[in-house]
Amino acid sequence: MNIPEEADDIPQINIVPMIDVIFAILTFFIMSSLFLTRSEGLPVNLPKAQTAQSQQQSKMAVTVDEKGNVFLNRQPITVQELPAKVKAAMANNSEALVVVNADEKVPHGQVITVMDQLRTVQGVKLGIATRRP
């Protein structure tokens, strides 16, 4: 009695499911990293400063764009409304860091006006955003 020998098939590893899983994980990390980045203000050309220092994440960002429009945390606002809105945003906090992002082409006087309005709010610490050269 002869038993027929089975042909020796070479075992293969199918890597297509592994590639699918890796792409799914990669997509998850890319999407989650996009949501973890925090933009503090609108994009403006910040002036350069040699002595610029990094600050902790700011609670609020006031942006003055190239045309002189003022924004509080990306929402358009007038300079006169600024103190009331900052007080409301501070809520229970006794102190808040407000960073002024002013475009380098904005007249100096307008930035001073915004800062002056912010200084009327009790407990506000001001910072000016710059970029290192």
Disulfide bonds with the S-S distance in Angstrom:
none
